């Protein structure tokens, strides 16, 4: 909640013709930061005859002596306390617009979608003020427009009415609809009238020189097509007038093929056409996936049909591994290995990890961390449940979050996201042997089964009677 009590300056309501704002905290620094707030204070300072009264009012407002502020058409009101605690009712009167003046102002506002959009964003559009002034409407107050009334019976602006005006400048900073309410229209009423006018204008093309009048679309205000621009809120309110959106594009079954760069013209020094073709094909594949996800027309999906989450931004090394996982030509793979900071031999387990789980799997391959005792206790319980005591594989701690099966080239690794990864030793390096699992026993069974397959034995012979239970 902001310092204004209810959102961006929104006060409590008494219908659309009155708003009450809670007392503001003491002010620090200036009272206003917007040009329309400064225009309000300039009207006060130009109107008051006694500069000492204004200074006293600033001190009152800065000290938080102004109570809740009530805003109504033509009037703002608050109780203001003197230093001795005596409270006075302070009122400042502002001239309301007549019905005819409001009709002119509404016409000016609806002529420009930018005016309405700025108001909805709680800004006072300067062009609306200028257009209104040109039409004889002073939207912002000028000299003599802030007429004071106070219980202290001062005949001019006193410290109490001045303090009220300084506080109202802070409210205007947050919400220019406060000024429009003083002029006679509440926010809800004003928006309804603007929406009604926009809808009527959209429904009556003949009034703008369109069909049925012999005019051309270019004759209408707002540019090509004869339809003036409107804000999103107006368009939503008049949704029944807006034609339906076209159907989303059909996603092609496969990404497009990149152009061939194998030409008779030799490439510039340092340019590898084969590498460029590979990058273009990768970009097309990613664009195809994103298009499928955004339109619901297919693309990459997780098991079960759920759309894959948007991957985080990758480092240069991670992206090099991702590209290498696409099985490029040996010359390109060598460049990607260098880009990833790995040797060709180190790149193979990295690309294997990427295919199983992207950046998360790569982190399990490269990084070590220390899990908490509770996670380890849960894993120990699950592993004890999965095998009979006679058949249970013995595990030896091989690092912060790594355990090697004794007598087998199998390893279990825990990722920081709580998933367990099966690993097998190939030569001198460990490499992932399957996707992750939240169950450590299932992941270990996968690692052991991979070893059993390499040895030419069946899974049941490698794991014993508990294999089915662990794998399930």
C-alpha positions in Angstrom: 0.0 0.0 0.0 1.4 3.4 -0.9 1.6 6.4 1.3 -1.8 7.5 -0.1 -3.5 4.6 1.8 -5.2 2.7 -1.1 -3.0 1.9 -4.1 -1.9 4.6 -6.4 -3.7 7.5 -4.7 -7.2 5.8 -4.8 -9.2 7.0 -1.8 -12.2 5.4 -0.2 -15.5 6.0 -2.0 -18.8 7.6 -1.2 -20.2 7.0 -4.6 -18.5 8.3 -7.7 -18.9 11.9 -6.7 -16.8 11.9 -3.5 -13.4 10.4 -2.6 -11.8 10.5 0.8 -8.0 10.0 1.2 -6.4 9.0 4.5 -4.1 11.4 6.2 -0.7 11.5 4.6 2.5 11.0 6.6 4.8 14.0 7.1 6.4 15.2 3.8 10.1 15.0 3.2 11.5 17.1 0.4 9.2 18.7 -2.2 5.5 18.4 -2.3 5.1 17.6 -6.0 7.2 16.1 -8.8 4.8 16.4 -11.7 4.1 19.4 -14.0 0.4 19.4 -13.2 1.1 19.2 -9.4 3.4 22.3 -9.8 0.7 24.1 -11.8 -1.7 23.5 -8.8 0.8 25.0 -6.4 1.5 27.9 -8.7 -2.2 28.7 -8.7 -2.1 28.7 -4.9 1.0 30.8 -4.6 -0.2 33.3 -7.3 -3.6 33.6 -5.5 -2.5 34.1 -1.9 -1.8 37.7 -0.8 0.3 36.8 2.3 3.4 34.8 1.7 3.9 34.3 5.4 0.6 32.4 5.5 1.8 30.1 2.7 5.0 29.4 4.6 3.0 28.5 7.7 0.8 26.3 5.6 3.8 24.5 4.2 5.1 23.8 7.7 1.7 22.5 8.7 1.6 20.1 5.7 5.2 19.0 6.1 4.6 18.2 9.8 1.6 15.9 8.9 -1.0 18.3 10.5 -3.6 17.7 7.6 -6.2 15.0 8.3 -8.1 13.0 5.8 -8.9 14.9 2.6 -12.3 14.7 1.1 -12.6 15.6 -2.6 -16.0 16.4 -4.2 -17.1 18.4 -7.2 -16.2 22.0 -6.6 -14.7 21.5 -3.2 -11.9 19.9 -1.1 -12.1 19.6 2.6 -9.9 18.5 5.6 -9.3 19.2 9.3 -6.0 20.9 9.9 -4.4 21.2 13.3 -2.5 24.1 14.7 0.6 23.6 16.8 -1.5 23.8 19.9 -3.7 21.0 18.7 -6.7 23.1 17.8 -8.3 21.7 14.6 -10.0 23.9 12.0 -12.1 22.8 9.0 -10.4 24.0 5.9 -12.2 24.1 2.5 -10.9 25.2 -0.9 -13.5 25.8 -3.6 -12.7 25.1 -7.3 -15.0 26.1 -10.2 -16.9 23.2 -11.7 -17.4 22.8 -15.4 -20.8 23.2 -16.9 -22.5 20.4 -18.8 -21.6 22.1 -22.1 -18.0 22.5 -21.0 -17.8 18.8 -20.1 -19.2 17.9 -23.5 -16.4 19.8 -25.1 -13.8 18.3 -22.9 -15.1 14.7 -23.5 -15.0 15.4 -27.3 -11.4 16.5 -27.1 -10.4 13.5 -25.0 -12.0 10.9 -27.2 -10.4 12.5 -30.3 -7.0 11.1 -29.1 -6.4 7.6 -27.8 -3.2 9.0 -26.2 -5.2 11.3 -23.9 -7.3 8.5 -22.5 -4.3 6.1 -22.2 -2.3 8.8 -20.3 -5.2 9.4 -17.9 -5.6 5.6 -17.3 -1.9 5.6 -16.5 -2.5 8.3 -13.9 -0.8 11.0 -15.9 -2.2 14.4 -17.1 -1.6 14.6 -20.8 -0.2 18.1 -21.6 -1.8 18.0 -25.1 -5.2 17.6 -23.5 -4.6 20.6 -21.3 -3.4 22.6 -24.4 -6.4 21.5 -26.5 -8.8 22.3 -23.7 -7.3 25.8 -23.3 -7.6 26.4 -27.0 -11.3 25.5 -26.7 -11.7 27.9 -23.8 -11.5 25.4 -21.0 -8.9 25.9 -18.2 -8.5 22.4 -16.9 -5.8 23.4 -14.4 -6.6 26.2 -12.0 -5.1 29.6 -12.5 -4.9 32.8 -10.4 -7.9 33.2 -8.2 -9.3 29.8 -9.0 -8.6 28.3 -5.5 -11.2 30.0 -3.2 -10.5 29.4 0.5 -13.0 28.9 3.4 -11.7 28.2 6.9 -13.1 27.8 10.4 -10.4 30.3 11.6 -12.4 32.9 9.7 -9.5 34.2 7.7 -10.6 36.1 4.6 -7.7 35.0 2.4 -5.6 31.8 2.3 -4.6 31.0 5.8 -2.1 28.4 7.1 -4.9 25.8 7.2 -6.2 26.2 3.6 -2.6 26.5 2.3 -1.7 23.3 4.1 -4.7 21.6 2.5 -3.6 22.7 -1.0 0.0 21.5 -0.4 -1.3 18.1 0.6 -3.7 17.9 -2.4 -0.7 18.5 -4.7 0.7 15.2 -3.4 -2.6 13.5 -4.3 -2.7 15.0 -7.7 0.8 13.7 -8.4 -0.5 10.2 -8.0 -3.9 10.6 -9.6 -5.0 13.5 -11.9 -8.6 12.1 -11.7 -8.7 14.0 -8.4 -8.6 17.3 -10.4 -11.3 16.0 -12.8 -13.5 15.2 -9.8 -13.1 18.7 -8.5 -14.2 19.9 -11.9 -17.3 17.8 -11.6 -16.8 14.3 -12.9 -15.8 11.1 -11.0 -13.5 8.6 -12.5 -16.0 5.9 -13.2 -18.6 8.3 -14.7 -15.9 9.9 -16.8 -14.6 6.6 -18.2 -18.1 5.3 -18.9 -18.8 8.5 -20.9 -15.6 8.2 -22.8 -16.2 4.6 -23.6 -19.8 5.3 -24.8 -18.5 8.1 -27.1 -15.8 5.9 -28.5 -18.2 3.0 -29.2 -20.7 5.4 -30.8 -18.0 6.8 -33.0 -16.8 3.4 -34.1 -20.4 2.3 -34.9 -21.1 5.4 -37.1 -18.6 5.4 -40.0 -21.0 7.6 -42.0 -20.4 10.4 -39.6 -16.7 10.3 -40.4 -17.0 10.3 -44.2 -17.0 6.5 -44.6 -19.3 4.1 -46.3 -22.7 5.6 -47.3 -21.5 9.2 -47.6 -19.3 9.1 -50.7 -16.3 9.7 -48.6 -13.1 7.7 -48.5 -11.4 6.1 -45.6 -8.6 8.6 -45.7 -11.2 11.4 -45.0 -11.7 10.1 -41.4 -9.6 11.3 -38.5 -7.2 8.9 -37.1 -5.4 7.9 -40.3 -5.6 4.9 -42.6 -8.8 2.9 -42.5 -10.9 5.7 -41.1 -10.9 4.3 -37.6 -9.3 6.4 -34.9 -7.1 4.6 -32.4 -8.6 3.8 -29.0 -7.1 2.6 -25.8 -7.2 -1.0 -24.7 -9.8 -0.3 -22.1 -12.1 1.4 -24.7 -11.6 -1.5 -27.1 -12.5 -4.0 -24.3 -15.6 -2.1 -23.4 -16.8 -2.0 -27.0 -15.7 -5.6 -27.7 -18.9 -6.5 -29.5 -18.0 -4.0 -32.2 -14.6 -5.4 -32.8 -14.2 -8.2 -35.4 -12.8 -11.5 -34.1 -9.1 -12.1 -34.2 -7.9 -14.1 -37.1 -7.0 -17.8 -36.5 -3.5 -18.4 -35.2 -1.0 -19.4 -37.9 -0.6 -23.1 -38.6 2.7 -24.4 -37.3 4.5 -26.3 -40.0 5.3 -29.9 -39.2 9.1 -29.2 -39.5 11.3 -26.2 -39.2 12.5 -24.6 -42.5 15.7 -25.6 -44.1 18.5 -23.0 -44.0 19.9 -21.8 -47.3 23.0 -23.5 -48.6 26.1 -21.4 -48.3 28.2 -23.8 -50.5 28.8 -21.5 -53.5 31.6 -21.0 -56.0 32.5 -17.7 -54.2 35.2 -18.4 -51.6 34.2 -17.2 -48.1 35.8 -14.3 -46.4 38.8 -15.2 -44.1 37.6 -16.6 -40.8 34.1 -17.4 -42.1 33.1 -21.1 -42.0 30.0 -21.7 -44.2 29.3 -25.1 -42.7 29.3 -23.6 -39.2 26.9 -20.8 -40.3 24.5 -23.4 -41.9 24.6 -25.4 -38.6 23.8 -22.2 -36.6 21.0 -21.3 -39.0 19.4 -24.7 -38.7 19.6 -24.5 -34.9 17.9 -21.1 -34.9 15.2 -22.4 -37.2 14.6 -25.4 -34.9 14.3 -23.1 -31.8 12.0 -20.7 -33.6 9.8 -23.6 -34.7 9.6 -24.9 -31.1 8.8 -21.4 -29.7 6.1 -20.9 -32.4 4.5 -24.2 -31.5 4.5 -23.4 -27.8 3.1 -19.9 -28.2 0.2 -21.0 -30.6 -0.5 -24.3 -29.0 0.2 -25.9 -32.3 2.8 -28.4 -31.2 6.5 -28.0 -30.6 8.6 -29.4 -27.8 6.7 -30.9 -24.9 7.5 -32.7 -21.7 6.4 -36.3 -21.0 2.6 -36.3 -20.6 2.1 -33.5 -23.1 2.9 -30.5 -20.8 4.8 -27.7 -22.5 8.4 -27.4 -21.5 9.2 -24.4 -19.3 11.2 -21.6 -21.0 14.9 -22.4 -20.4 17.0 -19.9 -18.4 19.6 -17.8 -20.2 22.6 -19.9 -20.9 26.3 -19.1 -20.5 28.6 -19.4 -23.5 30.0 -22.7 -22.3 26.5 -24.1 -21.7 25.3 -23.0 -25.2 28.3 -24.6 -26.8 27.4 -27.9 -25.2 23.8 -27.5 -26.3 24.9 -27.0 -29.9 27.3 -29.9 -29.7 24.5 -32.1 -28.5 23.0 -31.7 -32.0 25.7 -33.9 -33.5 27.5 -31.4 -35.7 30.3 -32.2 -38.1 33.6 -33.1 -36.5 35.1 -29.7 -37.5 32.2 -27.8 -35.8 32.3 -30.1 -32.8 36.0 -29.2 -32.3 35.2 -25.5 -32.4 32.3 -26.0 -29.9 34.6 -28.0 -27.6 37.0 -25.1 -27.5 34.1 -22.7 -26.9 32.8 -24.8 -24.0 36.2 -24.9 -22.4 36.4 -28.7 -22.7 38.5 -31.2 -24.6 36.9 -33.3 -27.3 36.9 -36.2 -24.8 35.3 -34.1 -22.1 32.7 -32.9 -24.5 31.1 -36.3 -25.0 29.8 -36.8 -21.4 28.8 -33.2 -21.4 26.6 -33.5 -24.5 25.2 -36.8 -23.1 24.2 -35.0 -19.9 22.6 -32.2 -22.0 20.4 -34.6 -23.9 19.2 -36.1 -20.6 18.4 -32.8 -18.8 19.9 -29.6 -20.2 21.6 -27.1 -18.0 20.6 -28.9 -14.8 22.2 -32.2 -15.9 25.3 -30.3 -16.9 25.6 -28.8 -13.4 25.4 -32.3 -11.9 28.2 -33.4 -14.2 30.5 -30.5 -13.5 29.7 -29.2 -10.0 29.9 -30.6 -6.5 27.9 -29.4 -3.5 27.0 -30.8 -0.1 23.3 -31.8 0.6 21.8 -31.4 4.0 21.5 -34.3 6.4 17.7 -34.6 6.1 18.0 -35.3 2.3 20.6 -37.9 2.9 18.5 -39.6 5.6 15.5 -39.8 3.3 17.6 -41.3 0.6 19.1 -43.9 3.0 15.7 -45.0 4.1 14.5 -45.3 0.5 17.5 -47.3 -0.6 17.2 -49.6 2.4 13.5 -50.3 1.5 14.2 -51.0 -2.2 16.5 -54.1 -1.8 16.6 -57.1 0.5 19.6 -56.8 2.8 21.4 -59.6 1.1 21.1 -57.9 -2.4 21.5 -54.3 -1.4 24.3 -52.6 -3.3 27.0 -51.1 -1.1 27.6 -47.4 -1.7 30.8 -45.4 -0.9 30.7 -41.6 -0.6 32.7 -40.2 -3.6 32.1 -36.5 -3.0 29.7 -34.0 -1.6 26.7 -35.4 -3.4 28.1 -38.5 -5.2 28.1 -42.2 -4.2 29.8 -45.0 -6.0 28.5 -48.6 -6.0 31.2 -50.8 -4.6 32.4 -53.4 -7.1 30.5 -51.8 -10.0 31.1 -48.9 -12.4 27.9 -47.3 -11.2 27.4 -44.0 -9.4 24.5 -42.1 -7.9 24.5 -38.2 -8.0 22.1 -35.8 -6.3 21.3 -32.5 -8.1 20.5 -29.3 -6.2 16.9 -29.6 -7.4 16.4 -32.9 -5.4 16.6 -35.3 -8.4 18.9 -38.3 -8.5 21.0 -39.0 -11.5 22.4 -42.5 -12.6 26.0 -42.5 -13.8 28.3 -45.0 -15.4 32.1 -45.0 -15.7 33.3 -45.0 -19.3 37.1 -45.3 -19.4 38.4 -42.8 -17.0 35.3 -40.5 -16.9 31.9 -40.7 -15.4 28.9 -40.1 -17.7 25.2 -40.0 -17.1 23.4 -43.2 -18.1 19.8 -42.1 -18.0 17.3 -39.4 -17.0 17.0 -38.3 -13.4 14.5 -39.6 -10.9 13.2 -38.3 -7.5 13.6 -41.8 -6.2 17.3 -42.6 -5.5 16.7 -46.4 -5.6 15.2 -46.1 -9.2 18.2 -44.0 -10.3 20.6 -46.4 -8.9 18.8 -49.3 -10.5 19.1 -47.5 -13.9 22.9 -47.1 -13.4 23.3 -50.8 -12.4 21.1 -52.0 -15.2 23.2 -50.0 -17.7 26.3 -51.8 -16.5 24.6 -55.2 -16.7 23.6 -54.5 -20.3 27.2 -53.7 -21.2 28.3 -56.9 -19.6 25.8 -58.9 -21.7 23.8 -60.0 -18.6 20.1 -59.5 -17.9 18.9 -56.8 -15.5 17.5 -59.4 -13.1 20.8 -61.2 -12.9 22.6 -57.9 -12.1 20.1 -56.6 -9.5 18.7 -59.8 -8.0 15.2 -60.2 -6.7 14.8 -56.5 -5.7 15.4 -55.1 -9.2 11.7 -54.9 -10.1 10.8 -53.2 -6.9 13.7 -50.7 -7.1 13.0 -49.8 -10.7 9.3 -49.4 -10.2 
